Amino acid sequence: MSRWTSDQWRVAGSLTVAVGLHVLGTVLIPGYSSEFSIRAMLVLASLLAIASIGQTLVVIIGGIDLSIPFLIGFANVVTAQLYGQGMNFALVCLVVVALACLVGAVNGLISSSLKLHPLIVTLGIGTIVQGTVLLWTGGFPSGSAPPALSEFVSIGGSAGVLPVPWLVPCFVVLAALIVVVLARTPYGRRVFALGSNPRAAPLALINPIAMWTITFAVSAGFAAVTGILLLGFTGSAYGEVGQPYLFQTIAAVVIGGTALVGGRGSYVGTVAGALVLTEINTLLIGLGLQPSVVQAVLGAVIVLLVSFYGRDPHVRTSI
């Protein structure tokens, strides 16, 4: 019988916390476990988990991506504007995601080739993107979401016989694909190898610059997808729609047990972290607490987890 690794224990712990929070909410708040409430939490958790795909990959290779919220806002506004001007929605999505991936590739290329910390690079590039969008729209974005997109993410929608919108089962399939990519493909193995030991990675024929460029491009692409989905969820464009995800994508990754020093983690853990964050937010808001208190509690959770996980040695010390 094989023993569980520390990463598996962390994932199990996050899932246990999510279940415990749900039980607590059910006891304290009437209607917390109603069908509508559960559907809403699943939709919100799915959106957060999709936005956190890229953050997970970036953190595993030893970086961090602070451009995610800006790219979410970029995709949200640009998609609404172009679709509102009569462009085909599928073509709009391809253009927006491609542009976001280009921005992400620039983030990774500059960070890796110039040896600049990605925190500064991604924050700077993200701010440039946000400013460009504001100049284009004059601060007043227009446009709307196509009905099909709204139905896809609507809390009241259903995926055939499943009592949840299509977003939820599609996300489950996407999550499974991400897990397979990380565990079974050359790209996944290179991600972990590069994060585990950046200096030794080139000796294993891993090109750090190419890996950082690709990984940050993927991160930006999923941020853009999140922005498009949020357009369907809210029904209108809003440039600041991605701001909550600046904190929450990092929080989901940390709560899920991915090491901020790189080389260790899993997307399953990130999904568990997204569930925990959604449960905490729903519980605290349901108790009538102010948003500032909610943020303070989430911040305390992150500090505790980072201080706890930070006691573990870097994975390269055990190689």
C-alpha positions as CSV (number, residue, x, y, z in Angstrom):
1,M,0.0,0.0,0.0
2,S,1.6,3.3,-1.2
3,R,1.9,6.2,1.2
4,W,0.4,9.6,0.3
5,T,2.7,12.4,-0.6
6,S,2.6,15.7,1.1
7,D,1.0,17.2,-2.0
8,Q,-1.8,14.6,-1.8
9,W,-2.4,15.3,1.8
10,R,-2.7,19.0,1.1
11,V,-5.3,18.4,-1.7
12,A,-7.2,16.1,0.7
13,G,-7.0,18.8,3.4
14,S,-8.3,21.5,1.1
15,L,-11.3,19.3,0.0
16,T,-12.0,18.5,3.7
17,V,-12.0,22.2,4.5
18,A,-14.4,22.9,1.6
19,V,-16.8,20.2,2.8
20,G,-16.5,21.5,6.4
21,L,-17.3,25.0,5.3
22,H,-20.3,23.8,3.4
23,V,-21.6,22.0,6.4
24,L,-21.1,25.0,8.6
25,G,-22.9,27.3,6.1
26,T,-25.8,24.8,5.9
27,V,-26.1,25.0,9.7
28,L,-25.8,28.7,10.1
29,I,-27.5,30.1,7.0
30,P,-31.0,29.1,5.8
31,G,-31.0,28.2,2.1
32,Y,-27.2,27.8,2.0
33,S,-27.6,24.3,0.5
34,S,-30.5,25.1,-1.7
35,E,-30.3,24.0,-5.4
36,F,-29.8,27.6,-6.5
37,S,-27.1,28.3,-4.0
38,I,-25.2,25.2,-4.9
39,R,-25.5,25.9,-8.6
40,A,-24.2,29.5,-8.0
41,M,-21.2,28.3,-6.0
42,L,-20.3,25.7,-8.7
43,V,-20.4,28.4,-11.4
44,L,-18.3,30.8,-9.4
45,A,-15.8,28.1,-8.4
46,S,-15.5,27.0,-12.1
47,L,-14.8,30.6,-13.2
48,L,-12.2,31.0,-10.6
49,A,-10.6,27.6,-11.3
50,I,-10.4,28.4,-15.0
51,A,-8.7,31.8,-14.3
52,S,-6.3,29.9,-12.0
53,I,-5.1,27.4,-14.6
54,G,-2.4,29.6,-15.8
55,Q,-1.4,30.8,-12.3
56,T,-0.9,27.2,-11.3
57,L,1.4,26.5,-14.3
58,V,3.3,29.7,-13.8
59,V,3.8,29.2,-10.1
60,I,5.0,25.6,-10.7
61,I,7.8,26.9,-13.0
62,G,8.8,29.4,-10.3
63,G,7.0,32.5,-11.5
64,I,3.9,34.5,-10.7
65,D,1.4,36.2,-13.0
66,L,-0.1,39.5,-11.9
67,S,-1.4,40.4,-15.3
68,I,-4.3,37.9,-15.1
69,P,-6.9,40.4,-13.8
70,F,-6.0,43.0,-16.4
71,L,-6.2,40.4,-19.2
72,I,-9.6,39.3,-17.9
73,G,-10.8,42.9,-18.1
74,F,-9.2,43.3,-21.5
75,A,-11.0,40.2,-22.9
76,N,-14.3,41.2,-21.3
77,V,-14.3,44.6,-22.8
78,V,-12.8,43.9,-26.2
79,T,-15.1,40.9,-26.8
80,A,-18.2,43.0,-26.0
81,Q,-17.0,45.9,-28.2
82,L,-16.2,43.8,-31.2
83,Y,-19.3,41.7,-31.0
84,G,-21.4,44.8,-30.5
85,Q,-19.9,46.1,-33.8
86,G,-21.2,43.1,-35.7
87,M,-18.2,40.8,-35.8
88,N,-18.8,37.1,-35.7
89,F,-18.6,35.9,-32.1
90,A,-16.4,32.9,-32.7
91,L,-13.9,35.1,-34.7
92,V,-14.0,37.6,-31.8
93,C,-13.1,34.9,-29.3
94,L,-10.2,33.7,-31.5
95,V,-8.8,37.2,-31.9
96,V,-9.1,38.1,-28.2
97,V,-7.5,34.9,-27.0
98,A,-4.7,35.2,-29.5
99,L,-4.0,38.7,-28.5
100,A,-4.0,37.7,-24.8
101,C,-1.6,34.8,-25.6
102,L,0.7,37.3,-27.4
103,V,0.7,39.5,-24.3
104,G,1.4,36.5,-22.1
105,A,4.3,35.4,-24.3
106,V,5.8,38.8,-24.0
107,N,5.5,38.5,-20.2
108,G,7.4,35.2,-20.2
109,L,10.0,36.2,-22.8
110,I,10.9,39.5,-21.0
111,S,11.0,37.8,-17.5
112,S,13.2,34.9,-18.6
113,S,15.5,36.4,-21.2
114,L,16.2,39.6,-19.2
115,K,16.2,37.9,-15.8
116,L,13.5,40.3,-14.5
117,H,11.2,39.2,-11.7
118,P,7.8,38.2,-13.3
119,L,5.9,40.1,-10.5
120,I,7.2,43.4,-11.8
121,V,7.0,42.5,-15.5
122,T,3.4,41.1,-15.4
123,L,2.2,44.0,-13.3
124,G,3.7,46.5,-15.7
125,I,2.5,44.8,-18.9
126,G,-0.9,44.3,-17.3
127,T,-1.2,48.0,-16.5
128,I,-0.3,48.9,-20.0
129,V,-3.0,46.6,-21.3
130,Q,-5.6,48.1,-19.0
131,G,-4.5,51.6,-20.0
132,T,-4.8,50.8,-23.7
133,V,-8.3,49.4,-23.3
134,L,-9.3,52.6,-21.4
135,L,-8.0,54.8,-24.2
136,W,-9.8,52.7,-26.8
137,T,-13.2,52.8,-25.0
138,G,-12.8,56.3,-23.5
139,G,-13.6,54.7,-20.1
140,F,-17.1,53.7,-21.2
141,P,-17.1,50.2,-22.7
142,S,-20.2,49.2,-24.7
143,G,-21.5,46.0,-26.2
144,S,-23.1,42.9,-24.8
145,A,-22.9,39.1,-24.7
146,P,-24.5,36.8,-27.2
147,P,-27.5,34.8,-25.8
148,A,-25.7,31.5,-26.3
149,L,-22.8,32.6,-24.1
150,S,-25.2,33.9,-21.4
151,E,-27.1,30.6,-21.4
152,F,-23.8,28.7,-21.2
153,V,-22.8,30.3,-17.9
154,S,-26.3,31.1,-16.5
155,I,-26.9,29.9,-13.0
156,G,-30.4,29.0,-14.1
157,G,-29.3,27.1,-17.2
158,S,-29.1,23.3,-17.5
159,A,-26.7,20.9,-19.4
160,G,-29.3,18.5,-20.8
161,V,-30.4,16.2,-17.9
162,L,-27.8,17.7,-15.6
163,P,-29.2,20.4,-13.2
164,V,-26.2,22.7,-13.8
165,P,-25.3,25.1,-16.7
166,W,-23.0,23.8,-19.4
167,L,-20.1,25.6,-17.9
168,V,-19.8,23.1,-15.0
169,P,-19.5,19.8,-17.0
170,C,-17.3,21.5,-19.6
171,F,-15.0,22.7,-16.8
172,V,-14.8,19.2,-15.4
173,V,-13.6,17.9,-18.8
174,L,-11.1,20.8,-19.0
175,A,-9.8,20.1,-15.5
176,A,-9.3,16.5,-16.4
177,L,-7.3,17.5,-19.5
178,I,-5.1,19.9,-17.5
179,V,-4.4,17.1,-15.0
180,V,-3.4,14.7,-17.8
181,V,-1.2,17.3,-19.5
182,L,0.7,17.9,-16.3
183,A,1.1,14.2,-15.4
184,R,1.4,12.5,-18.8
185,T,3.0,14.9,-21.4
186,P,6.5,16.1,-22.1
187,Y,5.3,19.7,-21.4
188,G,4.0,18.7,-18.0
189,R,7.2,17.0,-17.0
190,R,9.3,19.9,-18.2
191,V,7.2,22.3,-16.1
192,F,7.9,20.4,-13.0
193,A,11.6,19.9,-13.9
194,L,12.2,23.6,-14.6
195,G,10.5,24.6,-11.4
196,S,12.4,22.0,-9.3
197,N,15.8,23.0,-10.5
198,P,16.1,25.9,-13.0
199,R,19.9,25.5,-13.2
200,A,19.8,21.8,-14.0
201,A,16.9,22.1,-16.5
202,P,19.0,23.1,-19.5
203,L,21.2,20.0,-18.9
204,A,18.0,18.0,-19.5
205,L,17.6,19.8,-22.9
206,I,14.8,22.1,-21.4
207,N,14.9,25.6,-22.8
208,P,13.9,27.9,-19.9
209,I,13.1,30.9,-22.1
210,A,10.8,28.8,-24.4
211,M,9.1,27.2,-21.4
212,W,8.4,30.5,-19.7
213,T,7.2,32.1,-22.9
214,I,4.8,29.2,-23.6
215,T,3.6,29.0,-20.0
216,F,2.8,32.7,-19.6
217,A,1.1,32.6,-23.0
218,V,-1.1,29.8,-21.7
219,S,-1.8,31.7,-18.5
220,A,-2.9,34.7,-20.5
221,G,-5.1,32.6,-22.8
222,F,-7.1,31.2,-19.9
223,A,-7.4,34.6,-18.4
224,A,-9.0,35.8,-21.6
225,V,-11.3,32.8,-21.7
226,T,-12.4,33.8,-18.1
227,G,-13.0,37.3,-19.2
228,I,-15.2,36.1,-22.1
229,L,-17.2,33.8,-19.8
230,L,-17.6,36.7,-17.3
231,L,-19.1,38.7,-20.1
232,G,-21.8,36.1,-20.4
233,F,-22.2,35.8,-16.7
234,T,-22.7,39.6,-16.1
235,G,-24.3,40.4,-19.5
236,S,-22.3,43.6,-20.0
237,A,-18.7,44.8,-20.3
238,Y,-16.8,46.0,-17.3
239,G,-13.0,46.8,-17.4
240,E,-12.5,46.1,-13.7
241,V,-14.3,42.7,-13.7
242,G,-11.0,40.9,-13.3
243,Q,-9.7,42.7,-10.2
244,P,-11.0,40.2,-7.6
245,Y,-9.0,37.5,-9.4
246,L,-5.7,39.2,-8.7
247,F,-5.9,37.9,-5.1
248,Q,-8.1,34.9,-5.6
249,T,-6.0,33.1,-8.3
250,I,-2.9,33.2,-6.1
251,A,-5.0,32.2,-3.1
252,A,-6.5,29.2,-4.9
253,V,-3.1,28.0,-5.9
254,V,-1.6,28.4,-2.4
255,I,-4.6,26.9,-0.6
256,G,-4.4,23.9,-3.1
257,G,-0.8,23.3,-1.9
258,T,1.2,24.4,-4.9
259,A,4.6,25.7,-3.6
260,L,5.3,29.4,-4.3
261,V,9.0,28.5,-4.8
262,G,8.1,26.2,-7.7
263,G,8.6,22.6,-8.6
264,R,5.6,21.2,-6.7
265,G,1.8,21.3,-6.9
266,S,-1.2,20.1,-8.8
267,Y,-4.2,21.5,-10.6
268,V,-6.5,19.3,-8.6
269,G,-5.3,21.2,-5.5
270,T,-6.0,24.5,-7.3
271,V,-9.6,23.3,-8.0
272,A,-9.9,22.4,-4.3
273,G,-8.6,25.9,-3.4
274,A,-11.2,27.5,-5.7
275,L,-13.9,25.6,-3.9
276,V,-12.6,26.6,-0.5
277,L,-12.5,30.3,-1.5
278,T,-16.0,30.2,-3.0
279,E,-17.3,28.5,0.2
280,I,-15.6,31.1,2.4
281,N,-16.9,34.0,0.4
282,T,-20.4,32.7,0.3
283,L,-20.4,31.9,4.0
284,L,-19.1,35.2,5.1
285,I,-21.4,37.2,2.8
286,G,-24.3,35.0,3.9
287,L,-23.5,36.0,7.5
288,G,-23.9,39.7,6.5
289,L,-20.2,40.6,6.8
290,Q,-18.8,43.5,4.9
291,P,-16.6,42.9,1.8
292,S,-13.6,44.4,3.7
293,V,-14.0,41.8,6.5
294,V,-14.3,39.0,3.9
295,Q,-11.0,40.2,2.3
296,A,-9.3,40.3,5.8
297,V,-10.4,36.8,6.6
298,L,-9.1,35.5,3.2
299,G,-5.8,37.3,3.8
300,A,-5.4,35.7,7.2
301,V,-6.0,32.3,5.6
302,I,-3.3,32.9,3.0
303,V,-0.8,34.1,5.5
304,L,-1.3,31.0,7.7
305,L,-1.0,28.6,4.7
306,V,2.0,30.3,3.3
307,S,3.8,30.3,6.7
308,F,2.9,26.6,7.1
309,Y,3.9,25.5,3.6
310,G,7.0,27.7,3.7
311,R,8.5,25.3,6.3
312,D,9.0,22.7,3.6
313,P,12.4,22.6,1.9
314,H,12.5,23.3,-1.8
315,V,12.0,20.1,-3.8
316,R,15.5,20.4,-5.4
317,T,17.1,19.9,-1.9
318,S,15.8,16.3,-1.9
319,I,17.0,15.4,-5.4
